[in-house]
Amino acid sequence: SAMMGAAPVERLGVASGIASMVRALAQIAGIAISTALFAWRVQVYGGGVTVADASRDVLVLALRDQMWLVAGVMAVAFILEVVGSRPSTRAT
């Protein structure tokens, strides 16, 4: 990764720990946002019902919206990776 490549050799352990922590925090944030979106869409489709009381059709509609959001985020990440990637000029 760019962070590991930019870190001095004597700080690689710290850089690795920070990279792992940031990755875990991003996963936690993603799960929280996805769950909040799902609960919100259940309330929208179900007329204010909670997830526990929602019908199967309401849950499917909410899950569909959640999957579209995930697909959109993945598409944006893919485009940013393709556009932003360039060959490394750093000698190893």
GIQUI-V537992 format. One record per run of one state. SS is the DSSP state (H for helix, E for strand, L for the rest). FROM is the first residue (numbers start at 1). LEN is the number of residues. If there is no record, write none. Layout:
# GIQUI-V537992
SS:FROM:LEN
SS:FROM:LEN
This chain:
# GIQUI-V537992
L:1:1
H:2:5
L:7:2
H:9:38
L:47:9
H:56:29
L:85:8
